[in-house]
Amino acid sequence: VISYTRLALTDLTVKIQANARQTTLKKAWEAADTLNKWESSSWAKKLAAKKKRASLSDFDRFKVMVARKQKSEIIAKKMAALGA
């Protein structure tokens, strides 16, 4: 059971009657392809990225730092070549 204060409404809806059974809800959920719609939303992508960042090891964070430095170095060289 989740309290109402923790719920957040989205635009994703499933057409069912009030007091529908769980099997009816599951069928309607799958028919509306709600899970794929959610996973393609920017909100879900942000949550997935946050979860992935939280699960990185120390070495993974180091690799990300090195990659960012390399990227910024390439961009700086290109900008200098353009004269900006």
N, C-alpha and C positions, 0 to 999 in steps of 0.2 A: 504494500500500500504506500502510495506517495502522497504527501500533503499537497494541497492546492497551491501553496506558496512556492513550491519547487517546480510547478508545471509551467511550461512556456508554449503558447499557442503558435501554430504555423499555418501556412496556407494549404497544407496537405490535408485532404479530407477523404473519408470513405463513406459511401452512401449505405447506411444501415438503419434499421428501425430501432427505436428505443428499447432497451432491455434485450438486445439481441444476444444469442448464445455465442459462446467462444468459437465454435466451429463456423458459424455464420460470419463472424467477424474476420476469422482467418481467411475464409474464401473471398470475402469482399476486399480484404487487404491485398491478397495476391492478385486478384482480378484488376485492381486499380494500380498495381505495380508501385505501391507506395514506398517500399523499401528502396528501390532503385531511384525513385524521385528524390528521396531524402539523401541518399549517398551522393547524388549529383549536385546537391545544393551547396552553396558556399558556406553555410553554417556548419554542415557536416564535415566539409573539407577542412575548415578551421579547427574543429574539434579533433579530427584525425591527426592533423599536423601537430597540434599541441600535445597529444598523447604520444606521438612518435618522438618529439623533442624531449619529453619527460623521461622516456625510456632509453635515451642514448647513454652509452658508457662514456667514460672520460676520454678514451681514445677516439671514439666517434665524434665527440665535441671538438677534439683537436683537429681531426680531419676536416670538419666543417670550417673551422677557423682558417686552416691553410687554404682551402678552396676559395673562401671569401677573399683572402689576401691576394691570391693569384688572379682572381676575377677583377678585383679593383686595380691591380697593376696593369692588366691588359687594357682596361678601360682608360686608365690614365695615359698610357702610351698612345692609344688611338686619338684621344683628345688632344694630346700634345702635337701629334702629327697633323691634325686638322687645324691647329693653330688657335684652338679655343682656350 
